[in-house]
Amino acid sequence: YTNNSVTLRPQAGAAADQPILLLLDDASRLDPESTQVLTRVLSQIGVEAVGAIATGGPTTGPFDAVATHSLPLAGLSRADLALVATETAPCLSAVADTVADWAGGSPLLAVELTRSLRADERDGSAPLPGAPRPTVLVVDRLQRRLDDLPAGVQRALVVAAADRSGSAAVVARALVELGEPTGALDAAESTGLVTVEGDQVALQPALVRPLAYRLVASASRRAAHRALADALTEPDQAMERVDQLVRSTNGPDQAV
């Protein structure tokens, strides 16, 4: 489309006979040129009997400036996503639960992730991949975004992905233990892939965790686990400390 009047005229003509509703799915994925034209068109809606519904991701959408109403939708529960996975293709409950964790509330992503698995992975004959395959479009886009980040931000994401405590203080101490600057976690948060609220740190979307964890070699991942173990100093963190120590080893370790 190159002209907003050309785009709106057929809709207005059809609306003379009956109201027209435009449905714009995945609006955030539109190319800039189409977004620009549609923004102009949508700003004129209301004069004719034409309405529009646009759907997008969890962040701000391209048509927020001209939208009259916004309805945030919560993601599906883990149990519902596991059900979506098993209805997409027969799979073990443990496999469905992993898919649900990866999908992070999105039923479409749960379907795509389930289809990306081989039959022997779904029935438990073969282990699941450590991270979702880039054959899924969303995974591929997120992986390329992670690959383009500065090395320091990548290392901060690896530590946040290795952490299971959800404590921003623990992640920050582990980063310092690894020689990273004190603002490393803030730099990671500025990407929008990490959220820090109070002492709680989380990776968003859920797919970031398995993908970010493998941004570095296995030796560097083990170093991250060791640093996290050293950062878990409170008595009530003892079990998590043991888990991190185990993950920091490359085989049987009598000291651990």
C-alpha positions as CSV (number, residue, x, y, z in Angstrom):
1,Y,0.0,0.0,0.0
2,T,1.2,3.4,-0.8
3,N,-1.7,5.7,-0.2
4,N,-4.1,5.7,2.7
5,S,-7.1,7.0,0.7
6,V,-6.7,4.1,-1.7
7,T,-6.7,1.8,1.2
8,L,-9.7,3.3,3.0
9,R,-12.0,3.9,0.0
10,P,-12.9,0.3,-0.7
11,Q,-13.7,-0.2,3.0
12,A,-15.8,2.9,3.1
13,G,-17.7,1.8,0.0
14,A,-18.4,-1.6,1.4
15,A,-19.5,-0.1,4.7
16,A,-22.3,1.8,3.0
17,D,-24.1,-1.6,2.7
18,Q,-23.1,-3.1,6.1
19,P,-20.6,-2.4,8.8
20,I,-17.0,-3.6,8.2
21,L,-14.6,-4.9,10.8
22,L,-10.9,-5.1,10.0
23,L,-8.9,-7.7,11.8
24,L,-5.1,-7.1,12.0
25,D,-3.4,-10.0,13.6
26,D,0.3,-9.8,14.8
27,A,0.3,-6.1,14.1
28,S,3.8,-5.7,15.6
29,R,5.2,-7.8,12.7
30,L,3.9,-5.5,9.9
31,D,6.5,-3.8,7.8
32,P,7.1,-0.1,8.5
33,E,5.4,1.1,5.3
34,S,2.2,-0.9,5.9
35,T,2.2,0.3,9.5
36,Q,2.5,3.9,8.4
37,V,-0.4,3.7,6.0
38,L,-2.6,1.7,8.3
39,T,-2.0,4.1,11.1
40,R,-3.4,6.9,8.9
41,V,-6.3,4.8,7.9
42,L,-7.2,3.8,11.5
43,S,-7.0,7.4,12.6
44,Q,-10.0,8.1,10.3
45,I,-12.1,5.2,11.4
46,G,-15.3,6.4,13.1
47,V,-16.4,8.6,10.2
48,E,-17.5,5.6,8.2
49,A,-19.1,2.4,9.5
50,V,-15.6,0.7,9.7
51,G,-14.0,-0.6,12.8
52,A,-10.7,-2.5,13.5
53,I,-9.2,-4.9,16.0
54,A,-5.4,-5.2,16.1
55,T,-3.6,-7.8,18.1
56,G,0.1,-7.6,19.1
57,G,2.7,-8.8,21.6
58,P,3.0,-7.9,25.3
59,T,4.9,-4.7,24.6
60,T,3.6,-1.4,23.1
61,G,1.9,-1.8,19.7
62,P,2.3,0.1,16.5
63,F,-1.3,1.5,16.6
64,D,-1.4,2.6,20.3
65,A,-1.5,6.3,19.3
66,V,-4.8,5.8,17.4
67,A,-6.4,3.1,19.4
68,T,-9.6,3.9,21.3
69,H,-9.5,0.9,23.6
70,S,-6.8,-1.5,24.8
71,L,-7.5,-4.9,26.3
72,P,-4.4,-6.7,27.8
73,L,-4.8,-10.5,27.7
74,A,-3.2,-12.8,30.3
75,G,-1.3,-15.8,29.1
76,L,-2.7,-19.3,29.5
77,S,-1.7,-21.3,32.6
78,R,1.0,-23.9,32.6
79,A,-1.7,-26.7,32.8
80,D,-3.6,-25.3,29.8
81,L,-0.5,-24.9,27.7
82,A,0.5,-28.5,28.5
83,L,-3.0,-29.5,27.3
84,V,-2.5,-27.6,24.1
85,A,0.8,-29.4,23.6
86,T,-0.7,-32.9,24.1
87,E,-3.6,-32.1,21.8
88,T,-1.2,-30.8,19.1
89,A,0.7,-34.1,19.1
90,P,0.8,-37.1,21.5
91,C,3.6,-36.5,24.0
92,L,4.6,-37.4,27.6
93,S,3.3,-35.2,30.3
94,A,6.9,-34.2,31.2
95,V,7.4,-33.1,27.6
96,A,4.2,-31.2,27.6
97,D,5.2,-29.4,30.8
98,T,8.6,-28.4,29.3
99,V,6.8,-27.1,26.2
100,A,4.5,-25.1,28.5
101,D,7.4,-23.6,30.3
102,W,9.0,-22.6,27.0
103,A,5.8,-21.2,25.6
104,G,5.4,-18.6,28.4
105,G,1.6,-18.3,28.2
106,S,1.3,-18.3,24.4
107,P,-0.9,-21.1,23.0
108,L,0.4,-20.5,19.4
109,L,3.9,-20.9,20.6
110,A,3.0,-24.1,22.4
111,V,1.7,-25.5,19.2
112,E,4.8,-24.5,17.2
113,L,7.2,-25.8,19.8
114,T,5.4,-29.1,20.0
115,R,5.5,-29.5,16.2
116,S,9.2,-28.7,16.2
117,L,9.9,-31.8,18.4
118,R,10.7,-35.2,16.8
119,A,8.3,-38.1,17.5
120,D,11.0,-39.9,19.6
121,E,11.4,-36.7,21.7
122,R,7.7,-36.4,22.3
123,D,7.3,-40.0,23.4
124,G,10.4,-39.9,25.6
125,S,12.6,-42.3,23.5
126,A,15.1,-39.4,23.0
127,P,16.0,-36.5,25.3
128,L,14.5,-33.1,24.6
129,P,16.9,-30.5,23.1
130,G,18.4,-28.2,25.7
131,A,16.7,-25.2,24.1
132,P,13.9,-24.8,21.5
133,R,15.0,-25.2,17.9
134,P,15.4,-22.1,15.7
135,T,13.0,-23.7,13.2
136,V,10.3,-22.0,15.1
137,L,10.0,-18.4,13.8
138,V,9.7,-16.8,17.2
139,V,12.7,-18.7,18.5
140,D,14.8,-17.8,15.5
141,R,14.0,-14.1,15.9
142,L,14.8,-14.1,19.7
143,Q,18.0,-16.1,19.1
144,R,19.2,-13.5,16.6
145,R,18.3,-10.7,19.0
146,L,20.4,-12.4,21.8
147,D,23.3,-13.0,19.4
148,D,23.5,-9.3,18.6
149,L,23.8,-8.2,22.2
150,P,27.1,-6.9,23.6
151,A,29.2,-9.6,25.2
152,G,28.8,-8.2,28.7
153,V,25.0,-8.2,28.4
154,Q,25.1,-11.7,27.2
155,R,27.1,-12.8,30.2
156,A,24.6,-11.1,32.5
157,L,21.8,-12.9,30.8
158,V,23.6,-16.2,31.2
159,V,23.9,-15.8,34.9
160,A,20.3,-14.7,35.2
161,A,19.3,-17.8,33.2
162,A,21.4,-20.1,35.4
163,D,19.8,-18.6,38.6
164,R,16.8,-20.3,40.1
165,S,16.4,-18.1,43.2
166,G,14.8,-15.2,41.4
167,S,16.8,-12.8,43.6
168,A,18.3,-9.8,41.9
169,A,20.8,-9.4,44.8
170,V,22.1,-13.0,44.2
171,V,22.4,-12.4,40.5
172,A,24.2,-9.1,41.0
173,R,26.6,-10.7,43.5
174,A,27.4,-13.6,41.2
175,L,28.1,-11.1,38.4
176,V,30.6,-9.2,40.6
177,E,32.1,-12.6,41.5
178,L,32.7,-13.2,37.8
179,G,34.4,-9.8,37.4
180,E,31.5,-8.1,35.7
181,P,30.9,-4.4,36.5
182,T,28.4,-3.5,39.2
183,G,25.9,-2.2,36.6
184,A,25.8,-5.4,34.5
185,L,22.3,-6.4,35.6
186,D,21.1,-2.9,34.8
187,A,22.5,-3.1,31.4
188,A,20.7,-6.4,30.8
189,E,17.5,-4.9,32.1
190,S,17.8,-2.1,29.5
191,T,17.3,-4.7,26.7
192,G,13.8,-5.4,27.9
193,L,14.7,-9.1,28.3
194,V,15.1,-8.8,32.0
195,T,12.8,-7.3,34.6
196,V,13.8,-6.3,38.1
197,E,11.1,-5.4,40.6
198,G,12.4,-4.9,44.1
199,D,14.7,-7.9,44.7
200,Q,12.9,-10.1,42.1
201,V,14.5,-10.7,38.8
202,A,12.9,-12.5,35.8
203,L,13.6,-13.2,32.2
204,Q,10.9,-12.2,29.7
205,P,9.6,-13.8,27.6
206,A,10.1,-17.3,29.1
207,L,12.0,-18.5,26.0
208,V,14.9,-16.2,26.9
209,R,16.0,-18.5,29.7
210,P,16.9,-21.7,27.7
211,L,18.2,-19.6,24.8
212,A,20.3,-17.2,26.8
213,Y,21.8,-20.0,28.9
214,R,23.5,-21.4,25.8
215,L,25.0,-18.1,24.7
216,V,28.4,-19.2,26.2
217,A,30.4,-22.4,26.2
218,S,29.7,-25.1,28.9
219,A,32.8,-24.1,30.9
220,S,31.5,-20.6,31.2
221,R,28.1,-21.8,32.2
222,R,29.7,-23.9,35.0
223,A,31.5,-20.8,36.1
224,A,28.2,-19.0,36.3
225,H,26.7,-21.7,38.5
226,R,29.8,-21.6,40.8
227,A,29.5,-17.8,41.2
228,L,25.8,-18.2,42.0
229,A,26.6,-20.8,44.6
230,D,29.1,-18.4,46.2
231,A,26.4,-15.7,46.1
232,L,23.8,-17.9,48.0
233,T,25.0,-17.2,51.5
234,E,21.7,-17.2,53.6
235,P,20.8,-20.3,55.6
236,D,17.5,-20.6,53.8
237,Q,19.4,-20.7,50.5
238,A,21.3,-23.9,51.4
239,M,19.4,-26.2,49.1
240,E,19.7,-23.9,46.1
241,R,23.4,-23.4,46.9
242,V,23.9,-27.2,46.7
243,D,22.0,-27.4,43.4
244,Q,24.2,-24.6,41.9
245,L,27.3,-26.4,43.1
246,V,26.2,-29.6,41.4
247,R,25.6,-27.8,38.2
248,S,29.0,-26.2,38.4
249,T,30.8,-29.6,38.2
250,N,31.8,-31.5,35.1
251,G,31.4,-34.9,36.7
252,P,31.6,-36.6,40.1
253,D,33.1,-34.2,42.6
254,Q,33.8,-35.5,46.1
255,A,34.1,-32.0,47.6
256,V,30.6,-31.0,46.3
